[in-house]
Amino acid sequence: MSIMSISNIQFSSLFGNFCLLGEHYCYMLNDIRFFMTVNERIKEIRQQLNKSQREFAKAIYVSYGYLSEIETGQKEANDRLIHLISSAFSVNKHWLLTGEGRMFNSTPEEKLERVTGLFNELYPEFQDFVLRQIDELIELQNVRHEK
């Protein structure tokens, strides 16, 4: 199997070669590009997380057999499964459905870094305002959580 230089990023796995074309993942076999289906992206997520089918299925509350049928294309992924995977593993739902964008949502550390950078750009009086808003959001969250 050879890889043509047609993408920004290329990587290999036991199952073949993958590339990133812009924001689209594709599968390459003998220099022919195949865009991944939702089912194939589910399998790719599981492999990226280094989980067995049993571990992955247990984490999203589905049977091992059902996950196996999804990964092999015998069954189609439904909205419930997509929601479970997105929630359990912080997967970008848009990527899972279309192959566009990043596979995983931003981590808390990435979000904090972004917020810190934006916060530092604010005037001191706006920083105080943001802090008061955060305090109020936490209070609201705690009230809702108690119900």
Order of alpha helices (4+ residues) and beta strands (2+ residues): beta-beta-beta-beta-alpha-alpha-alpha-alpha-alpha-alpha-alpha
